[in-house]
Every structure is written in structure tokens, then in C-alpha cells.
Amino acid sequence: MSASTTPSSESLERDAAKINSHHGKVDAGEIAIGVIIGRTSEFFDFFVYAIASVVVFPQLIFPYAGAVGGTLLSFAIFALAFLFRPLGTVLFIAIDRKFGRGAKLTTALLLLGTSTVSVAFIPSYESIGMWAPVLLALTRIGQGVALGGTWDGLASLLALNAPEGKRGWYAMIPQLGAPIGLLVASALFAFFLNTLSAPDFLDWGWRYPFFVAFAINVVALFARLRIVVTPAFQKLFETRELQPTPVSQALRAEGPKIAIGAFAPLASFAMFHMVTVFPLSWVFLFTNETPVRFLMIEMVGAVFGLIAILASGVLADRYGRRTLLAITAAGIAAFSGFAPQLLNGGAAGELTFMISGFILLGLSFGQASGPVASSFSLTHRYTSSALTSDLAWLFGAGFAPLAALWISSQFGLIAAGAYLLSGAICTLVALWLNRELARSSSDKDRAKAV
């Protein structure tokens, strides 16, 4: 079949663009709304699964492994999505190039929603035996592959439309989806845990947040497609400023920057799990705190995290994104030396840990995707940014809950701080390498000019 007759959604997107032409140029505010809705849906899926990995799956899917063993197995399956996400990016970049971005987004988000809602229908281990963890693993793999296709280029489009001197502010906007997603997911689980008996919750109550996740994905799909089909987006797409390039081509052109970009936000991503997934597992397993009360504490922390993300935009524009990331990485390194022990300090210690941790997380996570992604050439920015995000989540977050819980269960909470410290060191080294790479490129450009 010739390229001219290959079925594609691009013609449909152009038709939709004409319908939406009365909107004129998409301003950054409209793009920001689409970005926030899209990222909130992704993080809501993420946190629904993460919370269930602590309060549901160890009892329902892994009852034979004990409380700690069951949670570790849940976190191992949790990591599968991060392992398969780069594969999803390769697959969906190919779909994007052949069939168009609308087809890619629709397929990816439907796969994500179907994989997520399918979790709600998995029977218990007592009902189907080892098929229960197998089905859980398959749904998690489906989520990972789908997440690789949810990269829509809107964050890059937002960066391209950012006014001079406001790039730090616009870089933090996509990250707002994380605390919003955590707030909604925590509130849902807290509600069902508080209002239902333990047998009812484990029987059917835990399944409802996964149904909600599917509904949110549908809303996110339409919000994203609304931006994708606008004339401004189509123009950028057609001028190749947001063209998806083949993965192999992007790796050849931007390989060193992609590698540095994967490690630059490691402190942020390690911290991300140390104040969201890991503390819930520790408190649930090793203290007398109820999950409802700690989920409420997490919600308070998430509010502080949201405010800190907003503050990161202001601080980054004033002092520089790399400077802010370096300072927060040093702060996370200091935090790792003493803060985890606060989780054994009762409600006051837990609240102190969560609020201080979320503030540090917000300041660093708010700019985690900015410094290196902005240095990609426009031709390769779309694909390179997607790959960088995949690898950063894989190395920085994929195994964080599993590693932190295993280390702390064996050697105490102080050992979990060592994992966090390693992430901070990787971030500082990556930022230094990025600066040296930029300096080397500038020297070469000057030499050519002479």
C-alpha cells in the first residue's frame, strides 16, 4: 500500500482543525489546561494502583506471602509498567508516524483505561489461584505500554509557547497533575476504607476507584484531542517542530542528552516515591496507624507539594532551573540522612516528614523535566522528550517502592535514606555533565565560527 493510501487519522485531524479554526491561535493557557487534565489522569491511574498495592493486593492477590512479602510482590508487579513503558513509546511513535497523532492518543488512552478498569474485575487468589497475580501482571504491563503512547507533545508545545522569562513557570505546569491525582486517589480510598467494613472493602469497595480512573481517562482523551486538532498545533506539526522522529534517529542525534536527562531528575523521582508510596507501606505494615488517617496526612502533604510546585516556577525563572534542581538535590541529600526515621515518630513525626518531604519534592519535581529537555533540537524534541521521561521514571521511580521497603524492612528506616541519597548524587552528577556538554557544544560552535 502506498504512503498516499495508507489509512491515517491525519486527514481527519486536518478536517477537525478546520472545524476548530475559529479558535485561532491556541494560547498557552488553553494548552496548560489540556496538559494538566492529561497529566492528572495519568497520575490518578498511578496512585490508584499504588495505594491498592499496599492496602488491597497483599491480602487479595498474595495472601500466601505474608504482609511484608505480599507488599513486596505487589511492588514488583508495580514496577512492570515502568519496564514496558519504553517499549510502548517505540510502538506508539511508529503508530504516530504512520496513522497520525489522533489515532495514537486514542489507542493509547483506550488501552490505558481498559488495562486500568480490568484490574477491578480480577478475582482473588482464593478464587482462581495463581491466575490472580498473572492477570494483575498482565494489566500492569498493559498500563506500561499504554503510558508510552500517552506522550502527546503538549508539554513541548507549552514550552515553545512560553514567554521569555517565564519558561520555569510553564515547565512546572505539567507537574501539577501529580499532587492533584494523589489528592483525588487518596480521597477515594480514604472514603471507602472509612465507610465500609474490611470484608466489604476487600470484596468490592476497592474496585470503584479503578472505574473512576476509566471515566477520567475518557475526559482526558477529549481534552487532549481538543488541543491536538487545533490549527496552531497542526502548524507546528507540519513544520516539523513537533514531528515524531524514529526512535533510532533520535537516539543517534540526542543520545548523550537523553542519557543525562534520564538521570538528572533522579533525586526528584526517588523523593516522589519516598513521600507517596513508600511511607504508606511502612506505616501500614510497621505501625498502629490506620491507612485512612495516613491517607489524610498524604492529602495534606500533597497540598503543600502543589504549592511548592507553583513556587518552583517563580524560583526557576529568577535563579535558573539547573540552579534550583542542584539546590533541591542537595536538600534531598540532607533530608535522606534523618527524615525517614520520623515515620516512627507517631502522628507528629509522620506529618513533619510528609510536609517537609512534599515541599522538597514540589520544588525539585516542578522543574524535573525542564533543563535537559529544553536543550533538545526542535526536530528531535518530541521523541527525545518521550524517551527521556520513560527512562527517568524507570531508573528513578520504577523500583523505588520495592527497594526502599525491602532495605528498610531488613536494615531499618535509616537505610531507606541511603536509596534517596543515591538519587540526589545521580542528579548532581547529571547536572554537572549537562553543563559540561553544553559548554563543549558552545566551544565547538565558536571554533566553527572562527
N, C-alpha and C positions, 0 to 999 in steps of 0.2 A: 504493500500500500504506500503510495507516495505521501510525502510530507504534506502536500496540499489537501489530501483527502483523509488524513489521519484524524479520527474523531477527537475533538478538543473542546474544552469549555471556554477557550479564549474568545471565540465569536460571540458566545452568549454573554461573556463579561463585557465585550465591547457594546453589545446591544443594551445591556443593563447600564453601562456607563452613559449612553445617550439618554436613557430614561432619567438618570440622576444628574444630567448635565446642568440642570437649573441650580444645583448646589454650588456650581462654580468651583473655585479652588478650595480644597479641604484645608482648613486651618489646623494649627497644632492642637487646639482644644478638642476638636472633633476626633482627631487621631488618638489623643490621650484617652478619651472615653472608651474608644474601641480597644485600646491596649489594656486598660485597667480591667474591663469586663472579661477580656480573653484571659489575662493572667490570673484573675480571681477564680475563674472556673478551673484552671489547671491546678492552682494551689488548693482549692477546695477538694478536688479529687485526691490530691496528695495527702492532705491532712485527714480526710475521712478514712483513707486506707491506713495511715499511720496510727491513728487513735485506735482503730479496730485491731491493729496488730498487737496492741497492748492489752485492751480490755475484753476482746472477743476471741480472736483466733487461738491464743494459747489454750483456752478452755474448750472451744468448739472444734477446732481442727487438729490440735496437737495435745490432747489430754493425756496421752501416754508418756509425754516427755517431761512432765512436771511444770511448775510455774515458770522457773527461770529458763529451763530448756525449751519449753514451748514458745516463750517470747523470743529467744534467740533464733529458733526456727522461723518464726514469723518475720523477724528482721532479715533473715537470709532470703526469704521469698520477696520481701520488700525491696531488696537490692536488685532483683532480676530486672525490674523496669529500667534501672539506670544502665545495666549491661546491654539491654536490647535497644535503648534509645538511639545510639549512633547508627545501628542497622536501619532503624526507622527513618532517620534522616537521609541515608543513602537511597532508600526505596522511594521516599516521597519527593526528594529532589528530582529523581527521574520522572515521577508522575507529573510533577510541576512542569518540567521542561516539555513533556510530550502532550499533556492534556490540559494544562492551564492551572492557575493557582486556585480558581474556584473549585475545580474537581479535587485538587489535592486537599484543600481545607475541609471540604465536605466529607471526603472519605476518611481523613484522619480523625476528625471530631466525632463522626459516627462510630468509628472503631473505638475511640476512647470512651464514648458514652456507653456503647454496648458492652465493652470489657468491664467497665465500672459497675453498671447495673447488673451484670451477670454474677458478680460477687454476691449480690443479695439473694440469689437463688441456690447457692451452694449448700447442700445438706451437711450435717455434722459428721464427724468421724464415726460416731456411734451408728449412723445410718448407712454409710457407704464405705467405711473403712479408709484405706489408703487413697482411694479415688478423691477424697475430700482435699488433701494437700495437693494432689496432682491438678485438680481443677483450679484451685487457688493460684498455683504457679502459672497455669496457662492464662488465666485472666490478667495476672500481673505482667506477663510477657506481652499480652495484647496491649495493655496500657503503655508499656515502654515503647513498643513500635509506633503506636499512635502518637505519643508525645513527640517523637522525632518528626512527625509531619505537621505538628501544630505551629511550627515556626512560620509566621506569616509575613515577616518583613516589616510589620507595623512599627516595631521598636526602631529599626533602621530609618524608616520613613519619618518617624518622630524626630530622630536625631538630625536628619537632613533639613527638617523644617524649624529646628531650634534657632531662636535669635542669637546673635553673637553675645557672649557674656552670660548666656542662660543655659549652656549645654549641661552643666551639672544638674540644674533643676529639671530639665527634661529627661536626663538619664535616669533619674530616680523614679519617674512616674510608673514605668512598668513594674517596679519592685513593690509598689503599694498593694499589688494583688496578694502578696504573701500574708501580711497581717490581717487583711480583710477576709481571705479564705480561712485562716486559722480561727478568727472570731466566729464565723458562721458555723464551721465544723465543730468547734468546741461547744458552742451554744446548743447545737442539735444533740450532740451526745450527752451533754450535761442534763438536758431536758428529759431525755428518755431514761437515762440512768436514775434520775431523781424521782420520776413519776411511776416507773414500772418496777415490779418485783424482779429480783435477779433471774428467776426462771423465765419470766416473760421477756425480759430484755434479751437474754441469750437465745430464746426461741425465735422471736420475731422483731423485737424493738430495734435491734442494731441494724436491721436491714433498711430501714427507712432513709437514713442519710445517703445511702447509695442510690435510691430512687431520686432523691433531690438532686444528686450530682448529675444524673442524666438530664433532668429538666434544665439545670443551669448550663449544661453543655449546649443544649439546643438554643438557648438565648445567646450564648457566646458566639455560636456559629453565625447567626443572623447579624449580630453586631459587627463581627469581623468582615463578613461578606459585604455589608453596607459600605465599609471603607474600601475594600478591595476593588469594587466595581466603579468607584468614582473616577472622574476624568483625571484628577491630579495623580492618583495612584497609577492609572493606566499610562499616563505620560512618562512617569518615572520608570515604569516597567519597560516601555517601548524604547526609551533612550538608554537602556541597559544599566541604569544606576541602581536598580533593584532586580536585575536579571539573575535567576538561579544558574550558576555555572556548574559544570560537572564537579563532583567531589574530588576526583583525582586532579583536576586542573587547579582547584582552589588549594589543595594540599601542596602542589608544586610551587604555586605562586606565593602562598602565605604560610607555609609550613611552620617556620620558626615562630611567627607571631601567634599562630593557633596554639602551639605548644605552650608558649608563655602565657597566653590568655587563659588556658585551661588551669594553670597553677596560680595565676595572680589572685583570684578570689577564694583560694583555699581556706584562708582564715575565716572569711565570711560564711562559707558553706559549712565548714566544720562547726562554727558557732551556731549556725542555723539549727542544726540537729541537737546541739548541746543545750539549747534553751526551748526546744519544742518537743521532739520525740523522746530523746533520752531521759530527761527529768521525769516525764510521766511514767516511763517504765520503771525507773528507780523508786520513785515514791510509791507506785502501785505494788511493787514486789517487796520492798525492804522497809517500809514504814507503815504506820497505822492510819495514814491519811487516806481519806476516801477519794476515789477518782473524780467525783463531782466537785469537791472542794478544790482539788488541784486544777481541774479544767477551768474553774472560775479564776484562779490565780493566773493561769496561762492567758486568759482573756484580758486581764488587767495588764499583763506584760505586753500583750500584742498591741494594746492601745499606745503604750509608751514606745513600742517599736515603730508604729505608724508615724508618730510624731517625730521620732528620731530620723526616719527615712526622709520626711519632709525637710528636716533641718540639714540633712546631708546635702541636699540640693543647694541650699544657701551657702553652706560652708565650702562646698566644692567649687562654686563659682567665685568665691572670694579667695580661697587659698590654693585651689588646684585639686583635681580628683586624685592624682597619684599621691600628693602630699597627704590628703585625708585618708586614703587607703593605708599608707605606711604608718600613720599615727594610730589609726584604729587597730592595725595588726599588732603594733607594739602594746596597745591597751589590752587586746585579747590575750597576748602572751602573758601579761601581768595577771589578768583575770584567771588564767588557767592554773596559776600557782596556788590560789587559795579559795576561789569561789565555789568549786564543786562541793566542797565539804559543807557548805551552807545548806545543802539539801537534807542533811541530817540535823538541821537546827530548828526543826518544828516549823510552824506556820510563818513566824517572823523571818527565819532563815530562808525558807523557800521563796517568800515574797521578795526579799532582798536580792536573792540570786536571780529571780526571773526579771525583775525590773531593771537591775543593773545590766544583766545579760542582754535583754532586749534593746536597751539603749545603745550598747556597743554594737549589737547586731544591726540595728537600724542605720547607724552612722556608716558602717562598713558595707552592708548589703545594698544600701541605697545607691552606691557607686560601683558595685562589683562588676557590672557589665560595661562600664564606660571607657576606661583608659586605653585598653588594648583594642577593643572593637572599633574605636574611632580612628585607629591607625590603619585599618584595612583599606585597600584601594576600593573605590566605588564598584568597580567591575566584579570584585570577588567578595564584597562585604556581606551580601545576603547569605551565601553558602558558608563562608568562613565564620560568620557570627553564629550560625546554627551549629556548626561543628564545635566551636569553642564552648558554647553553652552546654552541649552534650557531654563533652569531656570534663568540663569543670564540675558538673553535677556528679559524674561518675567517680572522679578521683576525690572530690571534696565531700560528697554527701552520700553516695550510694551505700557505702559500708559503714558510715559513721555510727548509726544506732547500734548495729551489731558489734562493732569493735569497741565502742565505749561501754556498752553493757557487759560484754564479756570481760574486758580489762578490769572494770570496777567491781564486778562480782568476784573476781579472783584476787585482786590486789587492793581493793578499796577505792573510794572516790577520788583520792589524790592521783591515782593512776589515770583516770579519765582525763584529768587535766593535761597529761602528757600528750594525749592524742590531739587536744586542742592546740597545745604549744607547737606541735609539728606542723599544723596547718598555718599558724602565724609565721613560722620560719619560712615555709614554702612561699607564702605571699611576699615577704620582704625580699627573698632571693629573686622571685619572678619580676617584681617591680624594678629591681636593680638591673636585671638582664634586659628588660624592656627599655629602660633608659639608655643602656649601652648600645642596644640595637638601633635605637632612634639616632643616637649620636653618630654611630658608624655610618648610617644611611645619609645623614647630613654631610659628613665629611666626604663621602663619595660623590654626592651631588655637587659640592663645591669644587671638587677636583675636576669633575667633568666640565663645569662651567669655565674653569680656567683653561 
